[in-house]
Amino acid sequence: MERIGMDALVRWKESEARKPLIVQGARQVGKTYLLKEFGKRYFPKYHYINFEKSSALSKVFEKTLDPFEILEELEFSLGTEIDREKDLIIFDEIQREPKALTSLKYFCENMPGTAVCAAGSLLGVAMNIESFPVGKVDMYDMAPLNF
């Protein structure tokens, strides 16, 4: 089955005014699956960071919010090179790491060509309003799969 969300992600990828994208929605609606499938289909490589599973990667954001430094640290931690022009970076369960959410502002300002997506549940409830990068991200609200 093809998700409607895939078309939205492709439009986001092709947009000249692209900002980091936050995919939000209820738990278990397929946000992670959709982003990984998008990465497989439309990018040479994607890099998946899950803040629920890896507290070590959360420490990267305690040190800096600079996207260049963040990507260097992630390359080291993941043991792979990240092509800032061609690859997709996925931050999953971003509500668990408020500084990662804040860093999206700096990805928008300092690395506008880098494709960064984040997924999270209950972002409006789980995050305090100060840490949300208003105006610096694109949003996609994902609904459950329907027939």
Residue, then its C-alpha position, 0 to 999 in steps of 0.5 A: m500500500e502506498r501512503i499519502g504521506m510519501d507524496a508529501l515527503v517527495r514534495w518536501k524533498e523537491s521544494e526549493a524553500r525546504k526546511p527541516l521537516i517534523v513528522q508528527g502524529a499519534r504513536q504507532v501510525g507509521k512515522t518511522y516506517l514512512l521516513k525509512e522507506f522515503g530514505k531508501r527510495y529517494f536518497p543514496k543513503y539515510h542515517y537513522i538516529n533514535f533518541e529513545k534507544s540511544s542515550a549516547l547520541s543524545k549527548v552529542f546535543e548536550k555539547t553543541l547545537d552547531p549542525f556542522e559539529i553535530l554531523e561530525e559527532l554523528e559520523f564518528s558515533l555511527g561509524t559512517e560518512i554523512d553526505r550533507e548534500k545527498d543523504l537524509i538524516i532522520f531524528d526519531e523520537i525527537q520529543r525525548e531530546p529537546k536540544a535535538l529539536t532546538s538544533l533544527k533551527y540551526f540546520c535551517e539557518n546554517m545548512p539549508g541544503t541538508a535533508v533533515c527529518a524528525a519524527g515524534s509523538l505528542l510534540g505539543v504536549a511533551m515539549n515546552i514551548e521555548s524549545f520549539p523552532v517556530g518558523k524554522v521547520d516544515m511540519y507534516d501531521m500524519a494520520p493513521l492508515n485508513f481505507 
